[in-house]
Amino acid sequence: MRITSHALKAPLLVMAAMLATGVPAQPFVYPAKGQTPEQQKKDEGECHVWAAQQSNYDPANPPPQAAPAKPATTPSGSAPGAGVRGAARGAVVGEVLDDNASAGAAAGAVAGRGQSRRQNAAQAQQQQQAATQQDQTGMASYQRARSACLEGRGYTVK
């Protein structure tokens, strides 16, 4: 029996992709019905292809993570108008508390820009976490499909 180079490359690509992305290693596959190493490599290659089709996820070629949508920002990293809105609030507070609207406006502008930068950073972090979760979900689906295929061919998968 001759093994094609494609059947040998697929499991190696899967393992390399998993190591590069920090994803936990694939489960162990034991030839429970005495399959030869050559047959196991062939079966693993074919199950990789099948699992990728079934799960719409290929760990050897994961989908690119979309770049987080960048909110419109000023050079300081805050949303446009954040300083103006903060200055308006600060002017009101400054006038009421100290009879000094200009000092309150300056402090409010700084505070408004700072709050806007923190909100932008939090939003970017949430988008990154969502992308990571989507990747992990795809990998879990792939692993379930791969295990089902291998178990159907007489392997024990743990």
C-alpha positions, 0 to 999 in steps of 0.5 A: 500500500502506498501512502500519498504525500497529502495523507502524510502532510495533513496531520503534520499541518494540523499539529503545527497549526495547533502549536503555533496558535497555542491550542491544546494538543489533539487527543491521543489516537490508539489503533484499537483494531490493530491498524498499521501505522501506515493505515492510521496515518491514512485514516487520520489524514482522511478524517482531518479532511472530513472533520474540516468539511463537517465543522467548517473549521480547518486548524491547519488553515484557520480563518483570519481573525477580523481586525477589530473595528477601530472607532473614529478617534482623535490623535489622542485616541479619544472619540471626537467631541469627547473633550468638548462634552467633558469641557461642557460638563466640567464648566457647569460643575466648575461654575456651580462649585467654585464660580470658575467655569474655565478651570472646570472646563479644562478638567472636564475636557481631560476627564472626558478624553480619558474616559473615551480612551478607556472605553475604546480600549475596553471595546477592543478587548471585548472584540478580541475576546469574541474572536478568540471564543469563535476560534475555540468554538471552531476548534472544538467542533473540528475535534468532535468531528475528527474523533467521531470519524476516527472512532468510526474507523475503529480507533480509540480517541482520548 
